[in-house]
Amino acid sequence: MEPLQKISFVLLSQESAESKQIMYQLANSRFKQQDQLSISIIPFLSSVCDGWLTLFKLHNMDMELPNIENIPFDKLVKSTRVSYKLYSDKKHNKINNKLQKAGLERLALLKTDYNFLQKKIVKLFGQKDLGVFTLDGVPYGNTSQLSIYLEKVLDLKSTSSLSDLEKNSSLFLTKYSEYIASFINSVITQPFKNSIDEKKSLSLDSNRLKHDDYFFYDEKRKNLLGGNLPIDTQLFLFNILCQNNFINNVMPIVFQTSGSLFYRSKLQTYLTSINCLSLILKKHSHSINERQIQTIKQLVEEKEKYFTFENKLRNNIFHYGIQEVPVSIFKDTNHYFEEMVEYSVGINFDYFISSVDRSCSIINQLLCELVIYKL
């Protein structure tokens, strides 16, 4: 391996160990809301798997990979790995159409197993259609967002009933989670395994987690997200808000993560958020006020101080093969990620992360304003 490839390998191994620790915590903790946490973390664990698959391909290493319901494991990994970007790289109309289509399909499925009396009740009182998951009242996930993460798993169009969907998706998700765990376990070498506590569980009183259902597509009873932007644009932004909260609240508080996997995920979601707000500014500036427009512009300017075309930091955040960074800057094996970021942004890592955290706080406040979500 070339020197930068060796450094990339160490980083990938360290983040694999973090991933394995998270999976042990989930396995050692059994409570009602566990699936919500498991699904929310899957895209980031898939990103680690994708890093290894890319490394194997680079070195022409063949690896026998399984299929899950006729979907090759590597394709499923790649699909799930990019899902946390929540279509932010796609055209705006395509985002809205996809979210609305999936939402209406979910709504239709909710009614499939109802008996006569239940159908009468729904006709009279409506059907809540969007579930929101919170930690200490802060939303970190919702059913629209999780269906994006599991787009390859949840075949809404060809499913005849909600019970069938839940059964099939549960089996699929269990298999996929097991394969992720097995894959990551197979690539972690002994020095990195030593940092894993196999008995560690989640740091959480499950009463802090809640799940509430809301009316979203029912215009008469709608009681969630009441901003001026188009309804599916608001849902798109709410998904981003939930994802930000998962990384910045759930990961450090519930999973107690503090390594490069956490910081990489933080910066990925930060960049995704800025990209989404830039899209809103381009398409919907007529629907937001001048203060909000200026806030978005300031956030974009702040981001562009550090993520320039020349320093390639964005690519090094989203991919594990480090490029355009001199080998000489890497001094401490335990802090390769921090050293890479410091070199690219030209300031102390902790100071930079503090700046990102301040921006993330402003982003989340702005998102709450745009969709009128009140904590």
Number of C-alpha atoms within 10 A of each C-alpha: 8 8 11 18 16 13 20 22 19 17 22 24 22 23 22 27 25 25 27 23 22 26 24 19 20 19 16 13 16 13 10 10 14 14 15 18 19 16 17 23 21 23 22 22 26 25 24 24 25 23 23 20 17 17 18 13 11 10 9 9 10 9 9 5 11 12 13 15 10 7 12 12 19 17 13 19 23 17 19 24 21 17 23 26 22 21 19 20 12 11 10 16 12 11 17 18 13 13 23 19 14 19 22 14 15 20 19 16 20 16 15 13 14 14 9 8 9 12 16 12 12 13 10 9 10 14 21 19 21 18 16 19 21 21 21 12 12 19 24 27 27 23 18 21 26 19 20 21 24 21 16 15 22 22 15 20 11 8 15 13 16 19 14 13 18 13 11 16 17 15 13 18 20 13 14 20 18 13 17 22 18 12 15 21 15 9 14 17 13 8 10 15 18 9 12 15 13 15 11 17 19 19 13 14 9 15 11 10 20 16 15 11 16 17 18 23 20 14 8 9 14 14 15 19 23 16 17 15 19 14 17 21 23 23 23 22 23 26 24 28 26 22 28 26 23 25 24 20 18 22 20 15 16 18 22 14 18 12 17 19 23 21 18 20 20 24 19 19 23 22 21 20 25 20 16 21 25 19 17 20 18 11 12 16 15 13 15 16 10 11 9 16 18 12 15 20 16 13 19 17 12 14 17 11 9 17 17 13 10 8 17 15 22 16 15 20 20 16 18 21 20 22 17 13 18 12 15 8 12 17 10 10 12 13 13 18 24 19 18 21 22 17 17 20 16 10 12 13 17 11 11 16 15 11 14 19 16 11 19 24 15 15 22 19 14 17 21 19 16 22 23 16 18 10 9
